[in-house]
Amino acid sequence: MNIQEKMDLKWNEITATKKEREELFSDFENNKGKISELYYETEIKQLEYMFLKREQLEQLRKTTYHNENVDRVERILETCITQVRERLIKKGLKERLQAEKLI
């Protein structure tokens, strides 16, 4: 599976998780725990997507002469990855991130 296919698959997972979470808001009081769980599940999937984006940028760097632009996008991406990781670690998900090799 190429990188774009992996990214598309991950994006579909993110979308499905968000949809599942949105549907739970119809009975918010009874679904608070699951809503919270799916929020963090979405965050982790988005972090995985960013790792795929990082891989895509590495491939792009090998095939383009516009490395300045790739560098700028890469800096933004790395900032996003750092912020999401920190947020998830603060919420107690460090072991999960380690298990999934996201830190």
N, CA and C atoms as a LAMMPS dump frame, in Angstrom:
ITEM: TIMESTEP
0
ITEM: NUMBER OF ATOMS
309
ITEM: BOX BOUNDS ff ff ff
-5.0000000000000000e+02 5.0000000000000000e+02
-5.0000000000000000e+02 5.0000000000000000e+02
-5.0000000000000000e+02 5.0000000000000000e+02
ITEM: ATOMS id mol type element x y z
1 1 1 N 0.854 -1.17 0
2 1 2 C 0 0 0
3 1 3 C 0.905 1.24 0
4 2 1 N 0.651 2.168 -0.915
5 2 2 C 1.483 3.367 -0.97
6 2 3 C 1.053 4.377 0.094
7 3 1 N 1.85 5.421 0.25
8 3 2 C 1.605 6.385 1.323
9 3 3 C 0.248 7.071 1.178
10 4 1 N -0.143 7.396 -0.035
11 4 2 C -1.428 8.073 -0.225
12 4 3 C -2.595 7.166 0.165
13 5 1 N -2.488 5.901 -0.16
14 5 2 C -3.534 4.95 0.23
15 5 3 C -3.614 4.817 1.751
16 6 1 N -2.447 4.786 2.401
17 6 2 C -2.419 4.726 3.863
18 6 3 C -3.058 5.973 4.465
19 7 1 N -2.754 7.125 3.877
20 7 2 C -3.316 8.38 4.381
21 7 3 C -4.829 8.418 4.183
22 8 1 N -5.278 7.965 3.037
23 8 2 C -6.725 7.931 2.773
24 8 3 C -7.433 7.002 3.755
25 9 1 N -6.846 5.852 4
26 9 2 C -7.421 4.896 4.942
27 9 3 C -7.492 5.499 6.347
28 10 1 N -6.411 6.133 6.775
29 10 2 C -6.383 6.745 8.106
30 10 3 C -7.401 7.872 8.194
31 11 1 N -7.526 8.677 7.129
32 11 2 C -8.501 9.768 7.131
33 11 3 C -9.924 9.217 7.261
34 12 1 N -10.194 8.11 6.58
35 12 2 C -11.511 7.474 6.696
36 12 3 C -11.764 6.987 8.121
37 13 1 N -10.735 6.474 8.783
38 13 2 C -10.867 6.054 10.18
39 13 3 C -11.188 7.254 11.072
40 14 1 N -10.502 8.361 10.839
41 14 2 C -10.74 9.584 11.616
42 14 3 C -12.179 10.043 11.429
43 15 1 N -12.615 10.08 10.194
44 15 2 C -13.976 10.527 9.884
45 15 3 C -15.014 9.624 10.542
46 16 1 N -14.799 8.32 10.482
47 16 2 C -15.746 7.371 11.085
48 16 3 C -15.794 7.534 12.603
49 17 1 N -14.653 7.742 13.224
50 17 2 C -14.611 7.922 14.677
51 17 3 C -15.315 9.212 15.079
52 18 1 N -15.085 10.275 14.315
53 18 2 C -15.764 11.548 14.602
54 18 3 C -17.277 11.401 14.466
55 19 1 N -17.702 10.687 13.441
56 19 2 C -19.138 10.49 13.225
57 19 3 C -19.744 9.692 14.375
58 20 1 N -19.05 8.642 14.775
59 20 2 C -19.53 7.824 15.891
60 20 3 C -19.663 8.681 17.148
61 21 1 N -18.691 9.542 17.381
62 21 2 C -18.718 10.416 18.56
63 21 3 C -19.871 11.411 18.486
64 22 1 N -20.053 12.018 17.325
65 22 2 C -21.13 13.002 17.153
66 22 3 C -22.498 12.394 17.45
67 23 1 N -22.695 11.162 17.043
68 23 2 C -23.983 10.497 17.26
69 23 3 C -24.284 10.305 18.744
70 24 1 N -23.254 10.222 19.562
71 24 2 C -23.44 10.007 20.997
72 24 3 C -23.948 11.251 21.723
73 25 1 N -23.812 12.405 21.102
74 25 2 C -24.249 13.643 21.744
75 25 3 C -25.767 13.72 21.895
76 26 1 N -26.491 12.877 21.186
77 26 2 C -27.952 12.886 21.312
78 26 3 C -28.395 12.473 22.721
79 27 1 N -27.554 11.714 23.417
80 27 2 C -27.821 11.337 24.81
81 27 3 C -26.548 11.624 25.615
82 28 1 N -26.225 12.897 25.681
83 28 2 C -24.956 13.348 26.257
84 28 3 C -24.697 12.797 27.655
85 29 1 N -25.66 12.916 28.537
86 29 2 C -25.458 12.516 29.935
87 29 3 C -25.061 11.046 30.068
88 30 1 N -25.69 10.192 29.316
89 30 2 C -25.385 8.76 29.404
90 30 3 C -24.129 8.363 28.635
91 31 1 N -23.671 9.234 27.751
92 31 2 C -22.545 8.878 26.885
93 31 3 C -21.281 9.687 27.145
94 32 1 N -21.237 10.448 28.239
95 32 2 C -20.077 11.312 28.514
96 32 3 C -18.748 10.561 28.429
97 33 1 N -18.683 9.408 29.059
98 33 2 C -17.441 8.631 29.072
99 33 3 C -17.014 8.205 27.682
100 34 1 N -17.946 7.692 26.913
101 34 2 C -17.641 7.229 25.551
102 34 3 C -17.281 8.409 24.647
103 35 1 N -17.961 9.543 24.838
104 35 2 C -17.652 10.746 24.051
105 35 3 C -16.212 11.17 24.309
106 36 1 N -15.825 11.177 25.564
107 36 2 C -14.456 11.539 25.931
108 36 3 C -13.457 10.54 25.353
109 37 1 N -13.76 9.269 25.479
110 37 2 C -12.889 8.212 24.954
111 37 3 C -12.684 8.372 23.446
112 38 1 N -13.763 8.627 22.731
113 38 2 C -13.66 8.774 21.273
114 38 3 C -12.947 10.063 20.881
115 39 1 N -13.028 11.081 21.724
116 39 2 C -12.279 12.313 21.458
117 39 3 C -10.787 11.994 21.421
118 40 1 N -10.307 11.286 22.444
119 40 2 C -8.886 10.961 22.499
120 40 3 C -8.498 9.934 21.442
121 41 1 N -9.414 9.054 21.099
122 41 2 C -9.165 8.111 20.002
123 41 3 C -8.957 8.879 18.694
124 42 1 N -9.771 9.894 18.476
125 42 2 C -9.63 10.736 17.284
126 42 3 C -8.291 11.458 17.294
127 43 1 N -7.904 11.991 18.454
128 43 2 C -6.619 12.687 18.571
129 43 3 C -5.459 11.751 18.214
130 44 1 N -5.522 10.524 18.688
131 44 2 C -4.46 9.556 18.396
132 44 3 C -4.435 9.232 16.906
133 45 1 N -5.593 9.051 16.312
134 45 2 C -5.654 8.775 14.872
135 45 3 C -5.115 9.966 14.071
136 46 1 N -5.383 11.174 14.53
137 46 2 C -4.858 12.355 13.849
138 46 3 C -3.339 12.423 13.981
139 47 1 N -2.821 12.018 15.128
140 47 2 C -1.375 11.964 15.31
141 47 3 C -0.77 10.93 14.358
142 48 1 N -1.421 9.781 14.23
143 48 2 C -0.959 8.766 13.278
144 48 3 C -0.971 9.328 11.855
145 49 1 N -1.99 10.108 11.546
146 49 2 C -2.079 10.732 10.222
147 49 3 C -0.906 11.692 10.01
148 50 1 N -0.549 12.427 11.058
149 50 2 C 0.587 13.35 10.95
150 50 3 C 1.888 12.596 10.707
151 51 1 N 2.011 11.416 11.291
152 51 2 C 3.202 10.608 11.042
153 51 3 C 3.241 10.159 9.577
154 52 1 N 2.089 9.838 9.035
155 52 2 C 2.029 9.493 7.607
156 52 3 C 2.376 10.707 6.756
157 53 1 N 1.928 11.87 7.161
158 53 2 C 2.249 13.106 6.443
159 53 3 C 3.758 13.35 6.493
160 54 1 N 4.367 13.052 7.632
161 54 2 C 5.82 13.191 7.765
162 54 3 C 6.52 12.285 6.752
163 55 1 N 6.042 11.056 6.646
164 55 2 C 6.607 10.102 5.684
165 55 3 C 6.43 10.615 4.253
166 56 1 N 5.267 11.174 3.969
167 56 2 C 4.999 11.73 2.645
168 56 3 C 5.973 12.871 2.334
169 57 1 N 6.235 13.721 3.31
170 57 2 C 7.169 14.829 3.107
171 57 3 C 8.585 14.324 2.858
172 58 1 N 8.969 13.254 3.542
173 58 2 C 10.29 12.666 3.316
174 58 3 C 10.415 12.177 1.877
175 59 1 N 9.36 11.56 1.367
176 59 2 C 9.37 11.099 -0.024
177 59 3 C 9.398 12.279 -0.987
178 60 1 N 8.647 13.307 -0.664
179 60 2 C 8.596 14.494 -1.516
180 60 3 C 9.958 15.169 -1.59
181 61 1 N 10.65 15.217 -0.476
182 61 2 C 11.97 15.842 -0.429
183 61 3 C 12.926 15.186 -1.43
184 62 1 N 12.771 13.891 -1.645
185 62 2 C 13.649 13.158 -2.56
186 62 3 C 13.347 13.453 -4.025
187 63 1 N 12.15 13.956 -4.295
188 63 2 C 11.737 14.106 -5.693
189 63 3 C 11.481 15.543 -6.124
190 64 1 N 11.743 16.508 -5.244
191 64 2 C 11.444 17.887 -5.606
192 64 3 C 12.654 18.784 -5.421
193 65 1 N 12.615 19.885 -6.119
194 65 2 C 13.669 20.887 -5.99
195 65 3 C 13.216 22.047 -5.11
196 66 1 N 12.024 21.963 -4.599
197 66 2 C 11.456 23.035 -3.778
198 66 3 C 11.551 22.673 -2.301
199 67 1 N 12.741 22.342 -1.866
200 67 2 C 12.916 21.882 -0.497
201 67 3 C 12.625 22.959 0.543
202 68 1 N 12.71 24.239 0.164
203 68 2 C 12.372 25.311 1.114
204 68 3 C 10.92 25.179 1.545
205 69 1 N 10.05 24.927 0.581
206 69 2 C 8.631 24.768 0.898
207 69 3 C 8.392 23.526 1.745
208 70 1 N 9.07 22.46 1.412
209 70 2 C 8.946 21.224 2.185
210 70 3 C 9.426 21.478 3.613
211 71 1 N 10.508 22.225 3.758
212 71 2 C 11.028 22.55 5.091
213 71 3 C 10.002 23.312 5.918
214 72 1 N 9.345 24.268 5.309
215 72 2 C 8.341 25.062 6.03
216 72 3 C 7.169 24.189 6.487
217 73 1 N 6.682 23.373 5.59
218 73 2 C 5.564 22.487 5.932
219 73 3 C 6.003 21.506 7.019
220 74 1 N 7.214 21.014 6.901
221 74 2 C 7.741 20.064 7.876
222 74 3 C 7.838 20.699 9.268
223 75 1 N 8.272 21.943 9.353
224 75 2 C 8.356 22.631 10.65
225 75 3 C 6.976 22.774 11.285
226 76 1 N 6.004 23.143 10.474
227 76 2 C 4.631 23.27 10.979
228 76 3 C 4.129 21.915 11.466
229 77 1 N 4.356 20.887 10.675
230 77 2 C 3.919 19.536 11.034
231 77 3 C 4.561 19.079 12.34
232 78 1 N 5.849 19.305 12.495
233 78 2 C 6.547 18.884 13.711
234 78 3 C 6.019 19.627 14.936
235 79 1 N 5.676 20.895 14.762
236 79 2 C 5.072 21.656 15.86
237 79 3 C 3.736 21.043 16.254
238 80 1 N 2.931 20.698 15.271
239 80 2 C 1.626 20.072 15.537
240 80 3 C 1.795 18.732 16.242
241 81 1 N 2.724 17.922 15.774
242 81 2 C 2.974 16.618 16.387
243 81 3 C 3.364 16.795 17.85
244 82 1 N 4.264 17.727 18.114
245 82 2 C 4.712 17.981 19.482
246 82 3 C 3.555 18.406 20.374
247 83 1 N 2.724 19.311 19.891
248 83 2 C 1.608 19.802 20.696
249 83 3 C 0.583 18.706 20.978
250 84 1 N 0.265 17.907 19.986
251 84 2 C -0.709 16.827 20.187
252 84 3 C -0.146 15.801 21.164
253 85 1 N 1.114 15.437 21.003
254 85 2 C 1.743 14.489 21.925
255 85 3 C 1.668 14.999 23.362
256 86 1 N 2.076 16.253 23.56
257 86 2 C 2.072 16.827 24.904
258 86 3 C 0.67 16.803 25.506
259 87 1 N -0.319 17.159 24.718
260 87 2 C -1.7 17.174 25.196
261 87 3 C -2.154 15.767 25.604
262 88 1 N -1.818 14.776 24.793
263 88 2 C -2.219 13.397 25.093
264 88 3 C -1.467 12.841 26.304
265 89 1 N -0.21 13.199 26.436
266 89 2 C 0.569 12.754 27.594
267 89 3 C -0.01 13.349 28.871
268 90 1 N -0.384 14.624 28.827
269 90 2 C -0.986 15.279 30.001
270 90 3 C -2.297 14.616 30.402
271 91 1 N -2.976 14.01 29.45
272 91 2 C -4.24 13.325 29.74
273 91 3 C -4.033 11.862 30.13
274 92 1 N -2.769 11.468 30.311
275 92 2 C -2.49 10.127 30.809
276 92 3 C -2.373 9.05 29.747
277 93 1 N -2.108 9.432 28.522
278 93 2 C -2.057 8.449 27.438
279 93 3 C -0.631 8.134 26.974
280 94 1 N 0.352 8.424 27.812
281 94 2 C 1.748 8.2 27.43
282 94 3 C 2.021 6.737 27.086
283 95 1 N 1.534 5.814 27.924
284 95 2 C 1.778 4.387 27.67
285 95 3 C 1.169 3.95 26.343
286 96 1 N -0.006 4.449 26.041
287 96 2 C -0.656 4.099 24.768
288 96 3 C 0.163 4.627 23.599
289 97 1 N 0.65 5.862 23.716
290 97 2 C 1.469 6.438 22.648
291 97 3 C 2.758 5.642 22.472
292 98 1 N 3.349 5.224 23.573
293 98 2 C 4.563 4.409 23.49
294 98 3 C 4.265 3.063 22.84
295 99 1 N 3.155 2.458 23.216
296 99 2 C 2.782 1.156 22.659
297 99 3 C 2.562 1.236 21.153
298 100 1 N 2.034 2.361 20.699
299 100 2 C 1.772 2.532 19.271
300 100 3 C 2.929 3.218 18.546
301 101 1 N 4.051 3.374 19.268
302 101 2 C 5.282 3.959 18.709
303 101 3 C 5.056 5.367 18.161
304 102 1 N 4.28 6.147 18.913
305 102 2 C 4.022 7.531 18.532
306 102 3 C 4.879 8.496 19.349
307 103 1 N 5.665 7.945 20.272
308 103 2 C 6.694 8.726 20.978
309 103 3 C 7.914 7.864 21.14
